[in-house]
């Protein structure tokens, strides 16, 4: 087949359809695994049984996002040498996606009499899994940008979240049963083990993705004396990119309250873990299913509008938590429902906006810069959130979180547009690196 035939619209459409299934399968397996060990449900409840430090509870819940974002800028600097990115995504997945399964075994071996050792093992294993996923984050974004078009990518994100949500809704009673019937820590170890098996299985569909041509490779890795000034030019000259970056950082600060809603439910509202974890997870999942279906339709037509609506809906969670402190649990259930509906695809919609916006030659740099800068607030957020929760209580934390969410909404309304501008192309042309 000639190059022109390979790049024909009809050929690309066939590849998009095929790749859609493989991306979707990988995404469902990965998302369900992450849902089982939920960073705002199971993990904070698990860590609370190992330590009473609110800072550590918040840090543990945010550890994946921190580890995922930190390495991406440095990976982006290196992989610009390569036109093809598939094996930069598939290769590191093979060892890394077994780590959570290994942690489940370690937890059983250590047993309930060694909570400190379990905590250390969790931080190490969860951190390795996070950094490993961060290493493949830029190649994944580039691969999804070249091997799916905007329509298929939005559909993939939406159907991935919807299908994952249905599965999570079906297994929520199983999670409740495991937590109630099995002895600690074996009950949590079993759930980590199930998630670990799903992580391992998610390796398989990635191997069959057909990579289409993307950005041009550069001849050599840019020296740091060239690389960092180039990043500065991007930040100075590209206003829409600055706006989406600030929005993402404010969203991380908005999410700093996430690990503490479950503590608020079990400590302040006096719900048991067996009730709070599966119930809040189920409400969040029902909302996520509806939100995913909405994103499947709206994300392909107006991604920015979805971002704005999601931030409005997300603000209802801290509001509902504040109301629950006055009238009891029902508002919190509603807040988790709306949070799932609104926020389930928020980070993916940021990624979709960026992948669509960035020039293919510059996409790895933009994605790496975006995610690594986000790591700064992702690292600070649990420390800030834990300190506020421990010293001032949950209600001030929820109020500050609400302010951060509304600030992110303001930035999207004032500074973002749903257009592909020439600014990013001009930066790419004038860059001394590419």
Protein Blocks (a to p, Z undefined) as FASTA:
>chain_A
ZZklmmpmklmmmmmmmmmmmmmmmmmmmmmmmmmmomklmmmmmmmmmpccfklmmmmm
mmmmmmmmmmmmmmmmmmmmpmblklmmmmmmmmmmmmmmmmmmmmmmnommlmmlmmmm
mmmmmmmmmmmmmmmmmmmmmmmmmmpcfklmmmmmmmmmmmmmmmmmmmmmmmmmmmmm
mccfklmmmmmmmmmmmmmmmmmmmmmpccdddddddfbdcdfklmmmmmmmmmmmmmml
mmmmmmmmmmmmmmmmmmmmmmmmmmmnopafklmmmmmmmmmmmmmmmmmmmmmmmmmm
ommlmmmmmmmmmmmmmmmmmmmmmnojklmmmmmmmmmmmmmmmmmmmmmmmmmmpcfk
lmmmmmmmmmmmmmmmmmmmmmmmmmmmmmnojklmmmmmmmmmmmmmmmmmmmgccbdc
fklmmmmmmpckZZ
